[in-house]
Amino acid sequence: MPRGTTLSYRDVAEKIGQPDAVRAVACACAANRLAVIVPCHRVIRTDGALSGYRWGIARKRQLLENEAKGSHDG
């Protein structure tokens, strides 16, 4: 996914061909220890709200804001 792009948990579930696996996608994001390689901070709720992130919502918000600005020191 390109920097600054977000998808909902539902979008990710649909992209992997498992539209009913929204909770499983959320659990996989929560368990992600490789945030630099697998950027789970870009997965948000369907309503656009931020939800759980292994390193906290404040950091998730900061990463998304930095990407939206085009920052590379995120």
Predicted model as a PDB file, atoms N, CA, C, CB and O in Angstrom, pLDDT in the B-factor column:
MODEL        1                                                                  
ATOM      1  N   MET A   1       0.844  -1.168   0.000  1.00 66.00           N  
ATOM      2  CA  MET A   1       0.000   0.000   0.000  1.00 66.00           C  
ATOM      3  C   MET A   1       0.897   1.242   0.000  1.00 66.00           C  
ATOM      4  CB  MET A   1      -0.965  -0.008   1.222  1.00 66.00           C  
ATOM      5  O   MET A   1       1.816   1.320   0.815  1.00 66.00           O  
ATOM      6  N   PRO A   2       0.666   2.191  -0.866  1.00 75.00           N  
ATOM      7  CA  PRO A   2       1.498   3.397  -0.918  1.00 75.00           C  
ATOM      8  C   PRO A   2       1.397   4.216   0.370  1.00 75.00           C  
ATOM      9  CB  PRO A   2       1.096   4.260  -2.112  1.00 75.00           C  
ATOM     10  O   PRO A   2       0.367   4.204   1.043  1.00 75.00           O  
ATOM     11  N   ARG A   3       2.479   4.927   0.705  1.00 77.00           N  
ATOM     12  CA  ARG A   3       2.474   5.802   1.882  1.00 77.00           C  
ATOM     13  C   ARG A   3       1.259   6.711   1.853  1.00 77.00           C  
ATOM     14  CB  ARG A   3       3.765   6.640   1.951  1.00 77.00           C  
ATOM     15  O   ARG A   3       0.895   7.256   0.811  1.00 77.00           O  
ATOM     16  N   GLY A   4       0.635   6.865   3.023  1.00 75.00           N  
ATOM     17  CA  GLY A   4      -0.501   7.766   3.140  1.00 75.00           C  
ATOM     18  C   GLY A   4      -1.835   7.162   2.749  1.00 75.00           C  
ATOM     19  O   GLY A   4      -2.877   7.781   2.967  1.00 75.00           O  
ATOM     20  N   THR A   5      -1.828   5.970   2.178  1.00 84.00           N  
ATOM     21  CA  THR A   5      -3.061   5.299   1.779  1.00 84.00           C  
ATOM     22  C   THR A   5      -3.591   4.496   2.952  1.00 84.00           C  
ATOM     23  CB  THR A   5      -2.830   4.385   0.547  1.00 84.00           C  
ATOM     24  O   THR A   5      -2.828   3.831   3.652  1.00 84.00           O  
ATOM     25  N   THR A   6      -4.894   4.556   3.167  1.00 90.00           N  
ATOM     26  CA  THR A   6      -5.489   3.747   4.227  1.00 90.00           C  
ATOM     27  C   THR A   6      -6.549   2.829   3.639  1.00 90.00           C  
ATOM     28  CB  THR A   6      -6.100   4.642   5.328  1.00 90.00           C  
ATOM     29  O   THR A   6      -7.132   3.109   2.591  1.00 90.00           O  
ATOM     30  N   LEU A   7      -6.778   1.740   4.331  1.00 92.00           N  
ATOM     31  CA  LEU A   7      -7.846   0.797   4.003  1.00 92.00           C  
ATOM     32  C   LEU A   7      -8.543   0.442   5.300  1.00 92.00           C  
ATOM     33  CB  LEU A   7      -7.295  -0.488   3.278  1.00 92.00           C  
ATOM     34  O   LEU A   7      -7.939   0.494   6.371  1.00 92.00           O  
ATOM     35  N   SER A   8      -9.797   0.088   5.207  1.00 94.00           N  
ATOM     36  CA  SER A   8     -10.491  -0.378   6.410  1.00 94.00           C  
ATOM     37  C   SER A   8     -10.156  -1.846   6.630  1.00 94.00           C  
ATOM     38  CB  SER A   8     -12.035  -0.173   6.290  1.00 94.00           C  
ATOM     39  O   SER A   8      -9.673  -2.529   5.726  1.00 94.00           O  
ATOM     40  N   TYR A   9     -10.418  -2.320   7.843  1.00 93.00           N  
ATOM     41  CA  TYR A   9     -10.218  -3.732   8.139  1.00 93.00           C  
ATOM     42  C   TYR A   9     -11.065  -4.569   7.174  1.00 93.00           C  
ATOM     43  CB  TYR A   9     -10.586  -4.047   9.624  1.00 93.00           C  
ATOM     44  O   TYR A   9     -10.631  -5.628   6.719  1.00 93.00           O  
ATOM     45  N   ARG A  10     -12.271  -4.091   6.865  1.00 95.00           N  
ATOM     46  CA  ARG A  10     -13.150  -4.783   5.916  1.00 95.00           C  
ATOM     47  C   ARG A  10     -12.524  -4.821   4.525  1.00 95.00           C  
ATOM     48  CB  ARG A  10     -14.528  -4.096   5.857  1.00 95.00           C  
ATOM     49  O   ARG A  10     -12.567  -5.850   3.851  1.00 95.00           O  
ATOM     50  N   ASP A  11     -11.940  -3.697   4.092  1.00 95.00           N  
ATOM     51  CA  ASP A  11     -11.273  -3.649   2.778  1.00 95.00           C  
ATOM     52  C   ASP A  11     -10.180  -4.710   2.690  1.00 95.00           C  
ATOM     53  CB  ASP A  11     -10.671  -2.245   2.521  1.00 95.00           C  
ATOM     54  O   ASP A  11     -10.067  -5.422   1.692  1.00 95.00           O  
ATOM     55  N   VAL A  12      -9.376  -4.806   3.750  1.00 94.00           N  
ATOM     56  CA  VAL A  12      -8.283  -5.784   3.761  1.00 94.00           C  
ATOM     57  C   VAL A  12      -8.860  -7.197   3.692  1.00 94.00           C  
ATOM     58  CB  VAL A  12      -7.399  -5.616   5.033  1.00 94.00           C  
ATOM     59  O   VAL A  12      -8.373  -8.032   2.929  1.00 94.00           O  
ATOM     60  N   ALA A  13      -9.890  -7.464   4.483  1.00 96.00           N  
ATOM     61  CA  ALA A  13     -10.514  -8.788   4.481  1.00 96.00           C  
ATOM     62  C   ALA A  13     -11.024  -9.138   3.079  1.00 96.00           C  
ATOM     63  CB  ALA A  13     -11.674  -8.840   5.503  1.00 96.00           C  
ATOM     64  O   ALA A  13     -10.851 -10.263   2.611  1.00 96.00           O  
ATOM     65  N   GLU A  14     -11.646  -8.175   2.423  1.00 97.00           N  
ATOM     66  CA  GLU A  14     -12.148  -8.411   1.064  1.00 97.00           C  
ATOM     67  C   GLU A  14     -10.998  -8.641   0.080  1.00 97.00           C  
ATOM     68  CB  GLU A  14     -13.008  -7.222   0.599  1.00 97.00           C  
ATOM     69  O   GLU A  14     -11.092  -9.502  -0.794  1.00 97.00           O  
ATOM     70  N   LYS A  15      -9.915  -7.873   0.221  1.00 95.00           N  
ATOM     71  CA  LYS A  15      -8.770  -8.030  -0.687  1.00 95.00           C  
ATOM     72  C   LYS A  15      -8.114  -9.402  -0.580  1.00 95.00           C  
ATOM     73  CB  LYS A  15      -7.738  -6.959  -0.405  1.00 95.00           C  
ATOM     74  O   LYS A  15      -7.544  -9.898  -1.551  1.00 95.00           O  
ATOM     75  N   ILE A  16      -8.193 -10.014   0.598  1.00 95.00           N  
ATOM     76  CA  ILE A  16      -7.602 -11.347   0.745  1.00 95.00           C  
ATOM     77  C   ILE A  16      -8.625 -12.443   0.454  1.00 95.00           C  
ATOM     78  CB  ILE A  16      -7.032 -11.525   2.157  1.00 95.00           C  
ATOM     79  O   ILE A  16      -8.353 -13.624   0.669  1.00 95.00           O  
ATOM     80  N   GLY A  17      -9.795 -12.052  -0.030  1.00 97.00           N  
ATOM     81  CA  GLY A  17     -10.813 -13.028  -0.415  1.00 97.00           C  
ATOM     82  C   GLY A  17     -11.573 -13.624   0.753  1.00 97.00           C  
ATOM     83  O   GLY A  17     -12.197 -14.677   0.616  1.00 97.00           O  
ATOM     84  N   GLN A  18     -11.528 -12.959   1.907  1.00 97.00           N  
ATOM     85  CA  GLN A  18     -12.211 -13.438   3.109  1.00 97.00           C  
ATOM     86  C   GLN A  18     -13.053 -12.304   3.700  1.00 97.00           C  
ATOM     87  CB  GLN A  18     -11.185 -13.969   4.158  1.00 97.00           C  
ATOM     88  O   GLN A  18     -12.717 -11.784   4.764  1.00 97.00           O  
ATOM     89  N   PRO A  19     -14.137 -11.913   3.031  1.00 96.00           N  
ATOM     90  CA  PRO A  19     -14.895 -10.739   3.463  1.00 96.00           C  
ATOM     91  C   PRO A  19     -15.469 -10.826   4.878  1.00 96.00           C  
ATOM     92  CB  PRO A  19     -16.006 -10.506   2.512  1.00 96.00           C  
ATOM     93  O   PRO A  19     -15.790  -9.796   5.472  1.00 96.00           O  
ATOM     94  N   ASP A  20     -15.602 -12.009   5.417  1.00 97.00           N  
ATOM     95  CA  ASP A  20     -16.123 -12.162   6.781  1.00 97.00           C  
ATOM     96  C   ASP A  20     -15.017 -12.207   7.831  1.00 97.00           C  
ATOM     97  CB  ASP A  20     -16.960 -13.422   6.877  1.00 97.00           C  
ATOM     98  O   ASP A  20     -15.297 -12.433   9.008  1.00 97.00           O  
ATOM     99  N   ALA A  21     -13.783 -11.999   7.430  1.00 96.00           N  
ATOM    100  CA  ALA A  21     -12.642 -12.136   8.340  1.00 96.00           C  
ATOM    101  C   ALA A  21     -12.164 -10.800   8.906  1.00 96.00           C  
ATOM    102  CB  ALA A  21     -11.500 -12.813   7.623  1.00 96.00           C  
ATOM    103  O   ALA A  21     -10.971 -10.621   9.156  1.00 96.00           O  
ATOM    104  N   VAL A  22     -13.082  -9.871   9.108  1.00 94.00           N  
ATOM    105  CA  VAL A  22     -12.709  -8.547   9.596  1.00 94.00           C  
ATOM    106  C   VAL A  22     -12.005  -8.630  10.951  1.00 94.00           C  
ATOM    107  CB  VAL A  22     -13.947  -7.655   9.701  1.00 94.00           C  
ATOM    108  O   VAL A  22     -10.985  -7.973  11.158  1.00 94.00           O  
ATOM    109  N   ARG A  23     -12.534  -9.422  11.865  1.00 94.00           N  
ATOM    110  CA  ARG A  23     -11.906  -9.562  13.190  1.00 94.00           C  
ATOM    111  C   ARG A  23     -10.530 -10.225  13.081  1.00 94.00           C  
ATOM    112  CB  ARG A  23     -12.813 -10.384  14.132  1.00 94.00           C  
ATOM    113  O   ARG A  23      -9.606  -9.867  13.811  1.00 94.00           O  
ATOM    114  N   ALA A  24     -10.400 -11.177  12.183  1.00 95.00           N  
ATOM    115  CA  ALA A  24      -9.111 -11.837  12.001  1.00 95.00           C  
ATOM    116  C   ALA A  24      -8.074 -10.843  11.470  1.00 95.00           C  
ATOM    117  CB  ALA A  24      -9.249 -13.038  11.040  1.00 95.00           C  
ATOM    118  O   ALA A  24      -6.911 -10.890  11.873  1.00 95.00           O  
ATOM    119  N   VAL A  25      -8.480  -9.957  10.583  1.00 93.00           N  
ATOM    120  CA  VAL A  25      -7.576  -8.926  10.072  1.00 93.00           C  
ATOM    121  C   VAL A  25      -7.159  -8.008  11.220  1.00 93.00           C  
ATOM    122  CB  VAL A  25      -8.251  -8.106   8.928  1.00 93.00           C  
ATOM    123  O   VAL A  25      -5.982  -7.672  11.353  1.00 93.00           O  
ATOM    124  N   ALA A  26      -8.111  -7.610  12.036  1.00 90.00           N  
ATOM    125  CA  ALA A  26      -7.805  -6.743  13.175  1.00 90.00           C  
ATOM    126  C   ALA A  26      -6.827  -7.432  14.133  1.00 90.00           C  
ATOM    127  CB  ALA A  26      -9.100  -6.357  13.922  1.00 90.00           C  
ATOM    128  O   ALA A  26      -5.893  -6.805  14.630  1.00 90.00           O  
ATOM    129  N   CYS A  27      -7.048  -8.716  14.384  1.00 90.00           N  
ATOM    130  CA  CYS A  27      -6.141  -9.473  15.263  1.00 90.00           C  
ATOM    131  C   CYS A  27      -4.751  -9.583  14.663  1.00 90.00           C  
ATOM    132  CB  CYS A  27      -6.698 -10.873  15.532  1.00 90.00           C  
ATOM    133  O   CYS A  27      -3.754  -9.471  15.376  1.00 90.00           O  
ATOM    134  N   ALA A  28      -4.678  -9.799  13.366  1.00 90.00           N  
ATOM    135  CA  ALA A  28      -3.372  -9.896  12.696  1.00 90.00           C  
ATOM    136  C   ALA A  28      -2.638  -8.561  12.781  1.00 90.00           C  
ATOM    137  CB  ALA A  28      -3.543 -10.320  11.212  1.00 90.00           C  
ATOM    138  O   ALA A  28      -1.427  -8.531  13.002  1.00 90.00           O  
ATOM    139  N   CYS A  29      -3.357  -7.473  12.608  1.00 88.00           N  
ATOM    140  CA  CYS A  29      -2.733  -6.146  12.730  1.00 88.00           C  
ATOM    141  C   CYS A  29      -2.242  -5.927  14.160  1.00 88.00           C  
ATOM    142  CB  CYS A  29      -3.733  -5.026  12.326  1.00 88.00           C  
ATOM    143  O   CYS A  29      -1.147  -5.405  14.371  1.00 88.00           O  
ATOM    144  N   ALA A  30      -3.046  -6.323  15.131  1.00 85.00           N  
ATOM    145  CA  ALA A  30      -2.676  -6.139  16.536  1.00 85.00           C  
ATOM    146  C   ALA A  30      -1.439  -6.954  16.904  1.00 85.00           C  
ATOM    147  CB  ALA A  30      -3.842  -6.528  17.445  1.00 85.00           C  
ATOM    148  O   ALA A  30      -0.655  -6.544  17.760  1.00 85.00           O  
ATOM    149  N   ALA A  31      -1.264  -8.098  16.262  1.00 86.00           N  
ATOM    150  CA  ALA A  31      -0.127  -8.975  16.569  1.00 86.00           C  
ATOM    151  C   ALA A  31       1.131  -8.606  15.777  1.00 86.00           C  
ATOM    152  CB  ALA A  31      -0.499 -10.423  16.284  1.00 86.00           C  
ATOM    153  O   ALA A  31       2.197  -9.172  16.019  1.00 86.00           O  
ATOM    154  N   ASN A  32       1.020  -7.682  14.852  1.00 85.00           N  
ATOM    155  CA  ASN A  32       2.124  -7.316  13.979  1.00 85.00           C  
ATOM    156  C   ASN A  32       3.281  -6.689  14.752  1.00 85.00           C  
ATOM    157  CB  ASN A  32       1.643  -6.361  12.909  1.00 85.00           C  
ATOM    158  O   ASN A  32       3.128  -5.634  15.368  1.00 85.00           O  
ATOM    159  N   ARG A  33       4.415  -7.336  14.717  1.00 84.00           N  
ATOM    160  CA  ARG A  33       5.624  -6.804  15.363  1.00 84.00           C  
ATOM    161  C   ARG A  33       6.573  -6.188  14.347  1.00 84.00           C  
ATOM    162  CB  ARG A  33       6.344  -7.910  16.140  1.00 84.00           C  
ATOM    163  O   ARG A  33       7.627  -5.669  14.715  1.00 84.00           O  
ATOM    164  N   LEU A  34       6.211  -6.241  13.086  1.00 81.00           N  
ATOM    165  CA  LEU A  34       7.070  -5.744  12.012  1.00 81.00           C  
ATOM    166  C   LEU A  34       6.453  -4.513  11.356  1.00 81.00           C  
ATOM    167  CB  LEU A  34       7.312  -6.843  10.962  1.00 81.00           C  
ATOM    168  O   LEU A  34       6.303  -4.458  10.135  1.00 81.00           O  
ATOM    169  N   ALA A  35       6.099  -3.532  12.171  1.00 72.00           N  
ATOM    170  CA  ALA A  35       5.375  -2.369  11.669  1.00 72.00           C  
ATOM    171  C   ALA A  35       6.108  -1.630  10.558  1.00 72.00           C  
ATOM    172  CB  ALA A  35       5.104  -1.424  12.793  1.00 72.00           C  
ATOM    173  O   ALA A  35       5.472  -0.999   9.714  1.00 72.00           O  
ATOM    174  N   VAL A  36       7.417  -1.698  10.545  1.00 66.00           N  
ATOM    175  CA  VAL A  36       8.171  -1.010   9.499  1.00 66.00           C  
ATOM    176  C   VAL A  36       7.978  -1.715   8.159  1.00 66.00           C  
ATOM    177  CB  VAL A  36       9.672  -0.946   9.862  1.00 66.00           C  
ATOM    178  O   VAL A  36       7.931  -1.068   7.113  1.00 66.00           O  
ATOM    179  N   ILE A  37       7.867  -3.025   8.193  1.00 76.00           N  
ATOM    180  CA  ILE A  37       7.719  -3.817   6.975  1.00 76.00           C  
ATOM    181  C   ILE A  37       6.251  -3.989   6.591  1.00 76.00           C  
ATOM    182  CB  ILE A  37       8.374  -5.183   7.154  1.00 76.00           C  
ATOM    183  O   ILE A  37       5.896  -3.909   5.415  1.00 76.00           O  
ATOM    184  N   VAL A  38       5.408  -4.225   7.584  1.00 79.00           N  
ATOM    185  CA  VAL A  38       3.966  -4.421   7.370  1.00 79.00           C  
ATOM    186  C   VAL A  38       3.253  -3.272   8.084  1.00 79.00           C  
ATOM    187  CB  VAL A  38       3.471  -5.843   7.909  1.00 79.00           C  
ATOM    188  O   VAL A  38       2.992  -3.359   9.284  1.00 79.00           O  
ATOM    189  N   PRO A  39       2.936  -2.199   7.360  1.00 83.00           N  
ATOM    190  CA  PRO A  39       2.432  -0.976   7.983  1.00 83.00           C  
ATOM    191  C   PRO A  39       0.955  -1.037   8.394  1.00 83.00           C  
ATOM    192  CB  PRO A  39       2.629   0.167   7.044  1.00 83.00           C  
ATOM    193  O   PRO A  39       0.094  -0.466   7.725  1.00 83.00           O  
ATOM    194  N   CYS A  40       0.679  -1.723   9.481  1.00 86.00           N  
ATOM    195  CA  CYS A  40      -0.700  -1.870   9.949  1.00 86.00           C  
ATOM    196  C   CYS A  40      -1.314  -0.561  10.433  1.00 86.00           C  
ATOM    197  CB  CYS A  40      -0.754  -2.884  11.058  1.00 86.00           C  
ATOM    198  O   CYS A  40      -2.528  -0.479  10.615  1.00 86.00           O  
ATOM    199  N   HIS A  41      -0.485   0.468  10.644  1.00 88.00           N  
ATOM    200  CA  HIS A  41      -1.055   1.752  11.052  1.00 88.00           C  
ATOM    201  C   HIS A  41      -1.957   2.320   9.951  1.00 88.00           C  
ATOM    202  CB  HIS A  41       0.068   2.754  11.393  1.00 88.00           C  
ATOM    203  O   HIS A  41      -2.748   3.227  10.209  1.00 88.00           O  
ATOM    204  N   ARG A  42      -1.846   1.802   8.746  1.00 91.00           N  
ATOM    205  CA  ARG A  42      -2.658   2.296   7.631  1.00 91.00           C  
ATOM    206  C   ARG A  42      -4.021   1.620   7.549  1.00 91.00           C  
ATOM    207  CB  ARG A  42      -1.919   2.095   6.329  1.00 91.00           C  
ATOM    208  O   ARG A  42      -4.808   1.921   6.652  1.00 91.00           O  
ATOM    209  N   VAL A  43      -4.304   0.716   8.470  1.00 91.00           N  
ATOM    210  CA  VAL A  43      -5.608   0.048   8.486  1.00 91.00           C  
ATOM    211  C   VAL A  43      -6.460   0.723   9.547  1.00 91.00           C  
ATOM    212  CB  VAL A  43      -5.469  -1.495   8.764  1.00 91.00           C  
ATOM    213  O   VAL A  43      -6.076   0.803  10.714  1.00 91.00           O  
ATOM    214  N   ILE A  44      -7.631   1.209   9.122  1.00 91.00           N  
ATOM    215  CA  ILE A  44      -8.508   1.971  10.000  1.00 91.00           C  
ATOM    216  C   ILE A  44      -9.917   1.385  10.006  1.00 91.00           C  
ATOM    217  CB  ILE A  44      -8.547   3.438   9.571  1.00 91.00           C  
ATOM    218  O   ILE A  44     -10.215   0.462   9.248  1.00 91.00           O  
ATOM    219  N   ARG A  45     -10.763   1.917  10.847  1.00 92.00           N  
ATOM    220  CA  ARG A  45     -12.150   1.448  10.898  1.00 92.00           C  
ATOM    221  C   ARG A  45     -12.892   1.871   9.640  1.00 92.00           C  
ATOM    222  CB  ARG A  45     -12.868   1.992  12.153  1.00 92.00           C  
ATOM    223  O   ARG A  45     -12.490   2.819   8.966  1.00 92.00           O  
ATOM    224  N   THR A  46     -13.960   1.179   9.329  1.00 90.00           N  
ATOM    225  CA  THR A  46     -14.766   1.489   8.146  1.00 90.00           C  
ATOM    226  C   THR A  46     -15.291   2.918   8.187  1.00 90.00           C  
ATOM    227  CB  THR A  46     -15.933   0.512   8.031  1.00 90.00           C  
ATOM    228  O   THR A  46     -15.430   3.556   7.143  1.00 90.00           O  
ATOM    229  N   ASP A  47     -15.584   3.430   9.388  1.00 92.00           N  
ATOM    230  CA  ASP A  47     -16.100   4.797   9.516  1.00 92.00           C  
ATOM    231  C   ASP A  47     -14.991   5.849   9.476  1.00 92.00           C  
ATOM    232  CB  ASP A  47     -16.883   4.934  10.810  1.00 92.00           C  
ATOM    233  O   ASP A  47     -15.258   7.039   9.640  1.00 92.00           O  
ATOM    234  N   GLY A  48     -13.749   5.412   9.259  1.00 89.00           N  
ATOM    235  CA  GLY A  48     -12.622   6.329   9.154  1.00 89.00           C  
ATOM    236  C   GLY A  48     -11.917   6.615  10.469  1.00 89.00           C  
ATOM    237  O   GLY A  48     -10.879   7.277  10.494  1.00 89.00           O  
ATOM    238  N   ALA A  49     -12.482   6.116  11.560  1.00 92.00           N  
ATOM    239  CA  ALA A  49     -11.878   6.345  12.876  1.00 92.00           C  
ATOM    240  C   ALA A  49     -10.647   5.466  13.065  1.00 92.00           C  
ATOM    241  CB  ALA A  49     -12.901   6.074  13.995  1.00 92.00           C  
ATOM    242  O   ALA A  49     -10.526   4.398  12.465  1.00 92.00           O  
ATOM    243  N   LEU A  50      -9.750   5.934  13.900  1.00 92.00           N  
ATOM    244  CA  LEU A  50      -8.579   5.141  14.254  1.00 92.00           C  
ATOM    245  C   LEU A  50      -8.979   4.198  15.378  1.00 92.00           C  
ATOM    246  CB  LEU A  50      -7.374   6.049  14.675  1.00 92.00           C  
ATOM    247  O   LEU A  50      -9.763   4.553  16.258  1.00 92.00           O  
ATOM    248  N   SER A  51      -8.434   3.010  15.335  1.00 87.00           N  
ATOM    249  CA  SER A  51      -8.687   2.052  16.412  1.00 87.00           C  
ATOM    250  C   SER A  51      -7.372   1.389  16.768  1.00 87.00           C  
ATOM    251  CB  SER A  51      -9.759   0.988  16.000  1.00 87.00           C  
ATOM    252  O   SER A  51      -6.326   1.729  16.216  1.00 87.00           O  
ATOM    253  N   GLY A  52      -7.429   0.451  17.682  1.00 79.00           N  
ATOM    254  CA  GLY A  52      -6.253  -0.175  18.254  1.00 79.00           C  
ATOM    255  C   GLY A  52      -5.012  -0.252  17.375  1.00 79.00           C  
ATOM    256  O   GLY A  52      -5.076  -0.516  16.175  1.00 79.00           O  
ATOM    257  N   TYR A  53      -3.893  -0.011  18.022  1.00 83.00           N  
ATOM    258  CA  TYR A  53      -2.594  -0.093  17.363  1.00 83.00           C  
ATOM    259  C   TYR A  53      -1.603  -0.526  18.427  1.00 83.00           C  
ATOM    260  CB  TYR A  53      -2.174   1.280  16.695  1.00 83.00           C  
ATOM    261  O   TYR A  53      -1.611   0.010  19.535  1.00 83.00           O  
ATOM    262  N   ARG A  54      -0.775  -1.460  18.115  1.00 81.00           N  
ATOM    263  CA  ARG A  54       0.166  -2.051  19.068  1.00 81.00           C  
ATOM    264  C   ARG A  54       0.952  -0.998  19.859  1.00 81.00           C  
ATOM    265  CB  ARG A  54       1.133  -2.957  18.333  1.00 81.00           C  
ATOM    266  O   ARG A  54       1.243  -1.201  21.038  1.00 81.00           O  
ATOM    267  N   TRP A  55       1.293   0.114  19.222  1.00 83.00           N  
ATOM    268  CA  TRP A  55       2.091   1.155  19.864  1.00 83.00           C  
ATOM    269  C   TRP A  55       1.265   2.379  20.234  1.00 83.00           C  
ATOM    270  CB  TRP A  55       3.224   1.566  18.958  1.00 83.00           C  
ATOM    271  O   TRP A  55       1.823   3.444  20.498  1.00 83.00           O  
ATOM    272  N   GLY A  56      -0.056   2.241  20.256  1.00 87.00           N  
ATOM    273  CA  GLY A  56      -0.942   3.313  20.707  1.00 87.00           C  
ATOM    274  C   GLY A  56      -1.522   4.152  19.579  1.00 87.00           C  
ATOM    275  O   GLY A  56      -0.911   4.338  18.526  1.00 87.00           O  
ATOM    276  N   ILE A  57      -2.728   4.653  19.841  1.00 90.00           N  
ATOM    277  CA  ILE A  57      -3.450   5.462  18.857  1.00 90.00           C  
ATOM    278  C   ILE A  57      -2.703   6.756  18.542  1.00 90.00           C  
ATOM    279  CB  ILE A  57      -4.858   5.782  19.366  1.00 90.00           C  
ATOM    280  O   ILE A  57      -2.695   7.198  17.393  1.00 90.00           O  
ATOM    281  N   ALA A  58      -2.080   7.363  19.540  1.00 93.00           N  
ATOM    282  CA  ALA A  58      -1.350   8.616  19.299  1.00 93.00           C  
ATOM    283  C   ALA A  58      -0.242   8.414  18.271  1.00 93.00           C  
ATOM    284  CB  ALA A  58      -0.755   9.156  20.614  1.00 93.00           C  
ATOM    285  O   ALA A  58      -0.047   9.254  17.392  1.00 93.00           O  
ATOM    286  N   ARG A  59       0.484   7.297  18.381  1.00 90.00           N  
ATOM    287  CA  ARG A  59       1.547   7.023  17.416  1.00 90.00           C  
ATOM    288  C   ARG A  59       0.957   6.716  16.039  1.00 90.00           C  
ATOM    289  CB  ARG A  59       2.424   5.849  17.896  1.00 90.00           C  
ATOM    290  O   ARG A  59       1.501   7.144  15.021  1.00 90.00           O  
ATOM    291  N   LYS A  60      -0.152   5.978  16.006  1.00 90.00           N  
ATOM    292  CA  LYS A  60      -0.815   5.674  14.735  1.00 90.00           C  
ATOM    293  C   LYS A  60      -1.217   6.973  14.047  1.00 90.00           C  
ATOM    294  CB  LYS A  60      -2.058   4.767  14.958  1.00 90.00           C  
ATOM    295  O   LYS A  60      -0.978   7.150  12.853  1.00 90.00           O  
ATOM    296  N   ARG A  61      -1.828   7.878  14.803  1.00 91.00           N  
ATOM    297  CA  ARG A  61      -2.242   9.175  14.254  1.00 91.00           C  
ATOM    298  C   ARG A  61      -1.033   9.943  13.728  1.00 91.00           C  
ATOM    299  CB  ARG A  61      -2.980  10.010  15.325  1.00 91.00           C  
ATOM    300  O   ARG A  61      -1.083  10.521  12.643  1.00 91.00           O  
ATOM    301  N   GLN A  62       0.059   9.949  14.504  1.00 91.00           N  
ATOM    302  CA  GLN A  62       1.266  10.669  14.095  1.00 91.00           C  
ATOM    303  C   GLN A  62       1.851  10.096  12.800  1.00 91.00           C  
ATOM    304  CB  GLN A  62       2.315  10.617  15.210  1.00 91.00           C  
ATOM    305  O   GLN A  62       2.245  10.849  11.910  1.00 91.00           O  
ATOM    306  N   LEU A  63       1.907   8.775  12.698  1.00 89.00           N  
ATOM    307  CA  LEU A  63       2.425   8.147  11.477  1.00 89.00           C  
ATOM    308  C   LEU A  63       1.583   8.518  10.269  1.00 89.00           C  
ATOM    309  CB  LEU A  63       2.469   6.625  11.634  1.00 89.00           C  
ATOM    310  O   LEU A  63       2.124   8.859   9.217  1.00 89.00           O  
ATOM    311  N   LEU A  64       0.267   8.456  10.407  1.00 90.00           N  
ATOM    312  CA  LEU A  64      -0.618   8.798   9.288  1.00 90.00           C  
ATOM    313  C   LEU A  64      -0.491  10.275   8.917  1.00 90.00           C  
ATOM    314  CB  LEU A  64      -2.080   8.468   9.640  1.00 90.00           C  
ATOM    315  O   LEU A  64      -0.470  10.622   7.736  1.00 90.00           O  
ATOM    316  N   GLU A  65      -0.406  11.143   9.928  1.00 91.00           N  
ATOM    317  CA  GLU A  65      -0.237  12.575   9.650  1.00 91.00           C  
ATOM    318  C   GLU A  65       1.078  12.842   8.942  1.00 91.00           C  
ATOM    319  CB  GLU A  65      -0.303  13.388  10.947  1.00 91.00           C  
ATOM    320  O   GLU A  65       1.123  13.627   7.995  1.00 91.00           O  
ATOM    321  N   ASN A  66       2.157  12.193   9.390  1.00 90.00           N  
ATOM    322  CA  ASN A  66       3.460  12.366   8.744  1.00 90.00           C  
ATOM    323  C   ASN A  66       3.411  11.909   7.292  1.00 90.00           C  
ATOM    324  CB  ASN A  66       4.547  11.589   9.505  1.00 90.00           C  
ATOM    325  O   ASN A  66       3.949  12.574   6.407  1.00 90.00           O  
ATOM    326  N   GLU A  67       2.768  10.782   7.051  1.00 88.00           N  
ATOM    327  CA  GLU A  67       2.667  10.291   5.674  1.00 88.00           C  
ATOM    328  C   GLU A  67       1.825  11.224   4.821  1.00 88.00           C  
ATOM    329  CB  GLU A  67       2.072   8.883   5.648  1.00 88.00           C  
ATOM    330  O   GLU A  67       2.146  11.453   3.655  1.00 88.00           O  
ATOM    331  N   ALA A  68       0.746  11.769   5.388  1.00 87.00           N  
ATOM    332  CA  ALA A  68      -0.113  12.673   4.634  1.00 87.00           C  
ATOM    333  C   ALA A  68       0.645  13.943   4.227  1.00 87.00           C  
ATOM    334  CB  ALA A  68      -1.355  13.036   5.461  1.00 87.00           C  
ATOM    335  O   ALA A  68       0.376  14.526   3.177  1.00 87.00           O  
ATOM    336  N   LYS A  69       1.583  14.356   5.061  1.00 86.00           N  
ATOM    337  CA  LYS A  69       2.400  15.544   4.786  1.00 86.00           C  
ATOM    338  C   LYS A  69       3.558  15.221   3.855  1.00 86.00           C  
ATOM    339  CB  LYS A  69       2.933  16.135   6.088  1.00 86.00           C  
ATOM    340  O   LYS A  69       4.221  16.123   3.344  1.00 86.00           O  
ATOM    341  N   GLY A  70       3.801  13.924   3.634  1.00 79.00           N  
ATOM    342  CA  GLY A  70       4.919  13.535   2.794  1.00 79.00           C  
ATOM    343  C   GLY A  70       6.210  13.405   3.551  1.00 79.00           C  
ATOM    344  O   GLY A  70       7.284  13.337   2.952  1.00 79.00           O  
ATOM    345  N   SER A  71       6.118  13.368   4.881  1.00 54.00           N  
ATOM    346  CA  SER A  71       7.308  13.249   5.717  1.00 54.00           C  
ATOM    347  C   SER A  71       7.911  11.863   5.557  1.00 54.00           C  
ATOM    348  CB  SER A  71       6.973  13.527   7.197  1.00 54.00           C  
ATOM    349  O   SER A  71       7.184  10.875   5.450  1.00 54.00           O  
ATOM    350  N   HIS A  72       9.231  11.787   5.540  1.00 52.00           N  
ATOM    351  CA  HIS A  72       9.911  10.493   5.438  1.00 52.00           C  
ATOM    352  C   HIS A  72      10.663  10.138   6.701  1.00 52.00           C  
ATOM    353  CB  HIS A  72      10.864  10.495   4.271  1.00 52.00           C  
ATOM    354  O   HIS A  72      11.369   9.131   6.745  1.00 52.00           O  
ATOM    355  N   ASP A  73      10.515  10.971   7.744  1.00 49.00           N  
ATOM    356  CA  ASP A  73      11.228  10.676   8.982  1.00 49.00           C  
ATOM    357  C   ASP A  73      10.304  10.127  10.057  1.00 49.00           C  
ATOM    358  CB  ASP A  73      11.921  11.919   9.490  1.00 49.00           C  
ATOM    359  O   ASP A  73      10.680  10.088  11.229  1.00 49.00           O  
ATOM    360  N   GLY A  74       9.082   9.694   9.675  1.00 44.00           N  
ATOM    361  CA  GLY A  74       8.027   9.188  10.461  1.00 44.00           C  
ATOM    362  C   GLY A  74       8.236   8.421  11.624  1.00 44.00           C  
ATOM    363  O   GLY A  74       7.274   8.007  12.270  1.00 44.00           O  
TER     364      GLY A  74                                                      
ENDMDL                                                                          
END                                                                             
